[in-house]
Amino acid sequence: MTGTLAPTLLVGNCSGFYGDRISAMREMLEGSLEDGRTLDVLTGDYLAELTMLILGKDTMRDESLGYARTHLRQLENCLGLALERGTRIVSNAGGLNPAGLAAKVREVAQGLGLDVAVAHVEGDDLRARAAELGLDGALTANAYLGGFGIARALTAGADVVVTGRVTDASLVVGPAAAHFGWSADQHDELAGAVVAGHVLECGTQATGGNFSGFRSLAAAGVDLSQPLGFPVAEIEADGSSTITKHAGTGGAVTVDTVTAQLVYEIQSTRYLGPDVTTHLDTVRLEQVGPDRVRVSDVVGEAPPEQLKVCVNELGGWRNTVELVLTGLDVEAKADWVREQLSPRLTAQEVTWSRPTAPAADADTEEGASVLLRCTVTDPEQGPVAKAFTGPAVELALGSYPGFTMTGPPAAPTPYGVYRAAYVDRSAVEHVVVLPDGTRERVPDPTAYAEADHTLGLRPSPYPAPADTLNRRLPLGTFVHARSGDKGGDANLGLWVSHDGPDDKYAARVTWLAKIISPRKVRELLPETAALPDEAIEVHVLPNLGAVNVVIKGLLGRGVAASTRFDPQAKGLGEWARARSVHIQEGLL
């Protein structure tokens, strides 16, 4: 790939996680835009913090595994079609074993009678040096690599590139750098590609999936019964892009659906990557046509000097029983069974949920019932096995009236703990293995910068007009939300909907930035009340009409270890939208 091929690069996505719609690769290869153009590059993101833990457990059983096996199944079905269309395939499906997956892809190609140039990127796996780098106890330890190894593979003629733990956006940055011939110091261009990559990385989340405004899409005539189409980015030489999707596919691409993905799992206004630091507060979005959103004006600066490392450790064992409480006196029933069961439990950590009374005079038994969960964790298996489930079952005829469970107690399961670490770049050898087997080390950037994460923090007090007559309504009256997890931290993005009256939009944005303070977050989300003051940060993104809230430590030790009802904070935004706030009459 070189800068002489075409003025724009068409990059699509066919996977947002390990387990996404397996038919998506063929759909994206067979489809085209309204003007008939087909993809230059098809990317697939298969890795998340939890996925690395799953792949780590795979390698404990069989060292030849450690990659996303569904990606190989997709290639078996679609490799010939990709070659016919001239579409390069770039994915991080290599996981903990990119060399192994590359070898399997060659086997598949040979079996299909295809001549396929396969390259892979490695060097992110630091397990062999964990003790030396202070990462003792790591089941997996993977540095986040950038996109220039992918770029080199593509300029060397690779048809398929598989990587280990590169950043999700690097799957787009690499092809764009190869196509346009960008150098490591073209920070604005690289930052623009990072934004496009961030929008694409979670697949259909950019086209209406997990979108709080789904009813507005339906009202606008979008058929939500049809599978959502995966997003496509038309990337330009200056890093600007247009987000769209294939013709005839489900869902929609609007400023709001793109914003939903932009604020997903970010932290401050400075988005750190191994190739560039992206200034998220410079991003501008514009609806330029049906299912077409232009992304422009993105500013970048040099990346940080150290690389982030995803570390997963085996934390211990966990188990849960779920009790059903029906009818009257729900809180008293919950108190009684807790008093009976708790003294018999020996697990290190015991967590009970807090049930609330069901609706009065419910006309179904299910409507008259609530659930009470008891979750236990321990470094050893014994305290969460029969020592836990036995006492729970023994209460069946001697506890609260109507005692029952949603199912028989299960066997305990192991859980992992994620943490982020940071290492010097000199500790990581970023290597690309070209289709002919040549190994090349990918050079580090030539300049570094330390990002100021205080830029964009909401000032207090917030400079805004005084409140006037108001009404108490749900926050979601004209505010959208998207939430998620970063290890033990929760991320909550809130932004003003673009489908309201234009003359009220600016005032609504000011109101949102004023009302969402750390103190207000504690009121909206009472479960954050016990966290220290410094645990809640509010960052303002005025170009997006948004604020981003980071709640540190809400999820405990992360998704695999969390005992919360919603361990990945996926529903946190919808809870926030359902909470009541005072909204000025003039904004309605």
Sequence and secondary structure as in RCSB ss.txt:
>XXXX:A:sequence
MTGTLAPTLLVGNCSGFYGDRISAMREMLEGSLEDGRTLDVLTGDYLAELTMLILGKDTMRDESLGYARTHLRQL
ENCLGLALERGTRIVSNAGGLNPAGLAAKVREVAQGLGLDVAVAHVEGDDLRARAAELGLDGALTANAYLGGFGI
ARALTAGADVVVTGRVTDASLVVGPAAAHFGWSADQHDELAGAVVAGHVLECGTQATGGNFSGFRSLAAAGVDLS
QPLGFPVAEIEADGSSTITKHAGTGGAVTVDTVTAQLVYEIQSTRYLGPDVTTHLDTVRLEQVGPDRVRVSDVVG
EAPPEQLKVCVNELGGWRNTVELVLTGLDVEAKADWVREQLSPRLTAQEVTWSRPTAPAADADTEEGASVLLRCT
VTDPEQGPVAKAFTGPAVELALGSYPGFTMTGPPAAPTPYGVYRAAYVDRSAVEHVVVLPDGTRERVPDPTAYAE
ADHTLGLRPSPYPAPADTLNRRLPLGTFVHARSGDKGGDANLGLWVSHDGPDDKYAARVTWLAKIISPRKVRELL
PETAALPDEAIEVHVLPNLGAVNVVIKGLLGRGVAASTRFDPQAKGLGEWARARSVHIQEGLL
>XXXX:A:secstr
  TTS SEEEEEE  SSTTS TTHHHHHHH   TT    SEEEE    HHHHHHHHHHHHH TT  S HHHHHHH
HHHHHHHHHHT EEEE TTTT HHHHHHHHHHHHHHTT    EEEEE  B GGGTTTTT TT SEEEE B SHHH
HHHHHTT SEEEESSB TTHHHHHHHHHHHT  TT HHHHHHHHHHHHHHTTGGGGTTTT TTHHHHHHTT  TT
S B  EEEEEETTS EEEEE TT BS   HHHHHHHHTTT  SSEEE SS EEEGGG EEEEEETTEEEEE  EE
E   SEEEEEEEEEEEEEEEEEEEEESS HHHHHHHHHHHHGGG   SEEEE       TT SSTTTTEEEEEEE
EEESSSGGGTHHHHHHHHHTTTSSSTT EESS     EEEEEEEEEEEEGGG   EEE TTS EEE    S    
  TTTTB  SS       SEEEEEGGGTEEEEEEEETTEEEEEEEE SSS HHHHHHHHHHHHHH  HHHHHHH 
GGGTTS GGGEEEEEEGGGTEEEEEETTTTTT TTT  SSSTT TTHHHHHHHSEEEEEGGG 
